[in-house]
Amino acid sequence: CASTRGAAAAGDGLDGEAMGTTWSVRFVPTAATPPTAVLQAGIQAQLDTVDAQMSTWTPDSDLGRFNRAPAGTWQALPPELFTVLSAALALARDTGGAYDPTVGPLVDLWGFGPGPKALRNPDADTLAATRARVGWQRIRLDPSGHRAWQPGGVRVDLSSIAPGFAVDQIARYLDRVGVHHY
């Protein structure tokens, strides 16, 4: 994740690992810039929060628990996950389903998810059965309770939208601590 904003010139940089990849942030320090160790820890904390809530690769993430929840149950979600899921469902609606965050079963079937890698293309029956588990319209949201309805068999994958949210979180953090050129 890297973010550039304002009139940033080449400056100091930080990097680390998160969400199964590496990240880097470049910024222009000023006299008011917090110590590098503080910035590093703050950025990493933002990324760790997104990962703990939205990872499909971490079984005990909040999203992983939602995906495994019993059919016909409301699941409380942390505010950040609720925000991203809401945005994903709005995007699905606005694109007529061209974007669908419930593609998790298809991602796994083709071997791109955290499960075993596909050694061959799925047969037509398996593909049809898996497609039957996909459908963003099946998820309902309760904004007042920050809850999402798990209808059963739906597996949300936010890998296409969560990294962008993580960049936004880093930007908010840097703004909050007084780093404005990054």
C-alpha positions in Angstrom: 0.0 0.0 0.0 1.4 3.3 -0.9 -0.3 6.7 -0.9 0.8 9.9 -2.5 -0.9 13.1 -1.6 -0.2 16.8 -1.7 3.1 18.2 -3.0 5.2 15.4 -1.5 8.7 15.2 -2.8 11.1 12.4 -2.2 11.5 12.0 1.5 11.7 9.4 4.2 10.1 6.1 3.9 8.7 3.2 5.9 7.8 -0.3 4.8 6.6 -3.6 6.3 4.5 -6.6 5.7 0.7 -7.0 5.9 -2.2 -8.7 4.2 0.1 -11.3 2.6 2.3 -8.8 0.8 4.6 -5.8 1.5 3.7 -2.1 1.9 5.7 1.1 1.7 4.9 4.7 2.6 7.0 7.6 1.5 6.6 11.0 3.2 8.2 14.4 3.6 9.2 14.9 7.2 8.8 18.2 9.0 9.8 19.4 12.5 6.5 18.2 13.8 6.7 14.7 12.3 6.4 12.0 15.0 9.4 9.7 15.4 9.8 7.0 12.7 9.1 4.2 15.1 5.8 5.8 16.1 4.8 6.2 12.4 5.8 2.6 11.6 3.8 1.2 14.5 0.8 3.4 13.7 0.7 2.4 10.0 1.2 -1.2 10.9 -1.7 -1.0 13.4 -4.0 0.3 10.7 -3.0 -2.5 8.4 -3.3 -5.1 11.1 -6.8 -4.0 11.9 -7.9 -4.3 8.3 -6.3 -7.7 8.1 -7.8 -9.0 11.3 -11.2 -7.9 10.2 -11.3 -8.6 6.4 -8.8 -11.3 5.6 -10.0 -14.4 3.8 -6.6 -16.0 4.5 -6.9 -15.7 8.3 -9.5 -18.2 9.5 -10.2 -16.2 12.7 -10.7 -12.9 11.0 -14.1 -11.2 11.5 -14.9 -11.9 7.9 -13.9 -15.5 8.3 -16.3 -15.9 11.2 -19.1 -14.3 9.2 -18.4 -16.7 6.3 -18.6 -19.7 8.6 -21.6 -18.4 10.6 -24.7 -20.6 10.7 -27.4 -20.1 8.0 -30.1 -17.6 9.0 -28.1 -15.7 11.5 -27.3 -12.0 12.1 -23.6 -11.4 12.7 -22.3 -8.3 14.5 -19.4 -6.7 12.5 -16.8 -4.2 13.6 -17.4 -0.7 12.2 -14.6 -0.9 9.7 -15.8 -4.2 8.3 -19.4 -3.1 8.2 -18.3 0.1 6.3 -16.3 -1.9 3.7 -19.1 -4.6 3.3 -21.7 -1.8 2.9 -19.5 -0.2 0.2 -19.0 -3.5 -1.6 -22.7 -4.3 -1.6 -23.5 -0.7 -2.9 -21.0 -1.2 -5.7 -22.5 -4.6 -6.5 -26.0 -2.9 -6.7 -24.7 0.0 -8.7 -22.9 -2.3 -11.3 -25.9 -4.6 -11.6 -23.8 -7.4 -10.1 -20.8 -7.0 -12.3 -18.9 -6.6 -9.1 -20.0 -9.1 -6.5 -18.2 -9.5 -3.1 -19.8 -12.9 -2.6 -17.5 -14.6 -5.1 -15.5 -16.4 -2.4 -16.7 -19.9 -3.4 -15.7 -19.2 -7.0 -12.4 -17.8 -6.0 -11.7 -21.0 -4.0 -13.0 -23.3 -6.8 -10.5 -21.9 -9.3 -7.7 -22.1 -6.7 -7.1 -18.4 -6.1 -8.3 -18.4 -2.4 -6.7 -19.7 0.8 -7.8 -23.3 0.1 -6.0 -25.9 -2.0 -4.9 -24.9 -5.5 -7.0 -26.2 -8.4 -5.2 -28.8 -10.4 -7.7 -28.7 -13.2 -10.7 -26.8 -14.4 -14.0 -27.5 -12.6 -16.6 -29.5 -14.4 -19.9 -27.9 -15.4 -21.9 -29.4 -12.5 -19.4 -28.3 -9.9 -19.2 -24.8 -11.4 -23.1 -24.5 -11.5 -23.3 -25.7 -7.9 -20.7 -23.2 -6.8 -22.4 -20.3 -8.7 -25.6 -21.1 -6.8 -23.8 -20.0 -3.6 -22.9 -16.6 -5.1 -25.2 -13.6 -5.0 -24.7 -10.3 -3.3 -28.5 -9.8 -3.0 -28.6 -12.6 -0.4 -26.8 -10.5 2.2 -28.8 -8.0 4.2 -27.4 -5.3 6.4 -28.7 -3.8 9.7 -27.0 -0.4 9.9 -28.3 0.4 13.3 -26.7 -2.7 14.8 -23.7 -3.0 12.4 -24.9 -6.5 11.6 -25.0 -8.6 8.4 -27.3 -11.5 7.6 -25.6 -14.8 6.8 -28.2 -16.6 4.7 -26.1 -19.7 4.6 -23.4 -20.8 2.1 -22.4 -17.2 1.2 -18.7 -16.5 1.4 -17.7 -12.8 1.1 -14.3 -12.0 -0.3 -13.3 -8.4 0.1 -9.8 -8.8 -1.4 -10.7 -6.4 -4.2 -11.8 -3.6 -1.9 -10.1 -4.0 1.5 -6.6 -3.0 0.3 -8.0 0.4 -0.9 -9.7 0.9 2.4 -6.4 0.1 4.2 -4.8 2.9 2.1 -7.6 5.3 3.2 -7.0 4.3 6.8 -3.3 5.0 6.6 -4.0 8.4 5.0 -6.4 9.2 7.9 -3.8 8.1 10.4 -1.0 10.2 8.8 -3.3 13.3 8.6 -4.2 12.8 12.2 -0.6 12.7 13.4 0.4 15.7 11.3 2.1 14.1 8.3 0.5 15.8 5.3 2.8 15.1 2.3 2.9 11.4 1.7 
